[in-house]
Amino acid sequence: MDVTAVIVAASRAVETGGERPLFEDVFAAEFVRAAGMSEAFPVSHAQIGLRENAENLRALARVTALRTRFLDDYFAEVPLTQVVILAAGLDTRAFRLPWPKGCTVFEIDHGSVLDFKQNVLDKADARARCDRRPVPVDLRTDWGGALVRAGFDPEQPTAWLAEGLLPFLPPTAEGRLLDRMHELSAFGSTVAVWAVAADIPGADATVRSTITDFGIDIDQVTNSEPRRDARAHLASLGWTVTESTVDELGERYGRPQRNHPATFFTARLA
Ligand SMILES: C[S@@+](CC[C@H](N)C(=O)[O-])C[C@H]1O[C@@H](n2cnc3c(N)ncnc32)[C@H](O)[C@@H]1O
């Protein structure tokens, strides 16, 4: 199982069990248990409280909560007929969000990740609230072909999501991914992107050291080789890019942050 996807699920489980959560992901803790990683990754504030690096773990959970809620709201604010979640990992939005009738949600990730996720969801008797279609394919290959074979319609506007993906891709694969996404996007399509590779070397010190505490070398699992800025790349293809900061999100959702360095943005092709 992809460990980075499990870390995100653990943080979502923490938020779900907390006071006045920004969202509820009832499957998140089960993913961590099913992956056999409950010892490694705390899934509640009580478990975090027993750790030496509790402050860092709380900081990681806080940012993941803001990111998740912001991207939930992104889907509430854009027109939706078809949605593509690139590197869906253990994202359960297909089961959590109130999708409009007839909306199709494609989830792309490695087959092993999607199979693991399906097993857990089947055991929980989970029911998607949309026409959910998992598409097992490596995003460094011809994923567009696999998406179209799964029923994706390039003539319809699409709401894309790339949450926690770009820092894992080599520069050429990222460039190709953005170009392919553009080719498959009808006018009116939108995309939300959380984190770019350039964030990694200067990643928030707490996030970096928390990942290290988990025994993972962030520089080994990510790729921060220099590349064209994703915002400039999309803008050059005609997308209108809107950026925001984590600190602004903190204010919007009543969870103050100070100088958090993660980059995220939405863009629209009009
Ligand atoms: C940090 S997780 C984020 C998962 C999900 N977007 C979320 O926020 O819950 C990164 C995900 O990217 C996926 N991934 C990384 N490289 C990939 C590739 N080349 N093709 C498909 N999936 C990839 C991993 O399998 C993992 O599920």
The ligand as a Gaussian input file, in Angstrom:
#p B3LYP/6-31G(d) Opt

LIG

0 1
 C       -0.101000      11.762000      -0.915000
 S       -1.121000      10.559000      -1.689000
 C       -2.544000      11.577000      -2.043000
 C       -3.770000      10.755000      -2.298000
 C       -5.062000      11.563000      -2.464000
 N       -4.986000      12.520000      -3.522000
 C       -5.429000      12.239000      -1.175000
 O       -5.176000      13.441000      -1.018000
 O       -5.978000      11.555000      -0.307000
 C       -0.318000      10.374000      -3.263000
 C       -1.016000       9.408000      -4.213000
 O       -0.425000       9.539000      -5.495000
 C       -0.419000       8.273000      -6.109000
 N        0.571000       8.315000      -7.185000
 C        1.855000       8.752000      -7.092000
 N        2.466000       8.598000      -8.290000
 C        1.540000       8.058000      -9.135000
 C        1.571000       7.676000     -10.490000
 N        2.680000       7.785000     -11.225000
 N        0.460000       7.150000     -11.043000
 C       -0.680000       7.013000     -10.315000
 N       -0.764000       7.374000      -9.005000
 C        0.335000       7.892000      -8.431000
 C       -0.055000       7.339000      -4.966000
 O       -0.369000       5.991000      -5.265000
 C       -0.884000       7.935000      -3.822000
 O       -2.151000       7.338000      -3.747000

